[in-house]
Amino acid sequence: GYIMKKILFTLCVMTLLVSCANEDNETLIDNEHIVMISAKADLTKDSRIKESEEEYVMEIYEDPNYNKMVGVQRISTDGNFGPVTLDRSKTYYALFWADSGLRNTYDVTSLKAVTLNSDRNPIDAFAGKATILGKVNSLNVSLKRVVANINLLEVGVINPKRIKLMFTQPTTYNVATDAISGENARTENVDVTTQVDGSALYAMLNQSPIYVLASKNILFN
């Protein structure tokens, strides 16, 4: 009788443990939720990015200070990051970047420190961030330009010549804070091939864009 009671008690305890374990698994599964995330660069203002060259990067974090990343960085050629599994009870924070990835202009190892490669000059680039509620089904994010274009304007008379433009440019952009940092020296040669007679309100001297990294806060997007 004592042995039988002991066996029955052991079986009851095992059954209770298995039941609790199953409930924990069910809770975990119930909290998992798939979110479809996509991002698109705002190409409405004469973008120099060809759609065939686009590369999008996304990082998702568990905290608003962007310290703990969820999984790894995701890369897409069309801005669609596919299904992302999140906890429906949590809020997440995402960073996005887009540029012409084929040109290897920027080091995007971390979107908190997108860095201009040492042998490159900036090209058109876009960035953005979004708060993601784990229970939403989809999220579409519009990215804004994070480069400024330097234009040389002449309001008087100028003969054909080569103009040497020397300046310092920022080298790093933080998507999380929209801040630029670092600097290096840069020289651009602008060839004026025809005489500017001063009859127009102004004449643009550089025929190609001269991009530099810039905060979205100072740009007209």
Secondary structure by P-SEA (a helix, b strand, c coil): caaaaaaaaaaaaaaaaaaaaaaaaaaaaaabbbbbbbbbcccccccccccccbbbbbbbbcccccccccccbbbbcccccccccccccbbbbbbbbbcccccccccccccccccccccccccccccbbbbbcccccbbbbbbbbcbbbbbbbbcccccbbbbbbbbccccbbbccccbbbbbbbbbbbbbbcccccccccccccccccbbbbbbcccccc
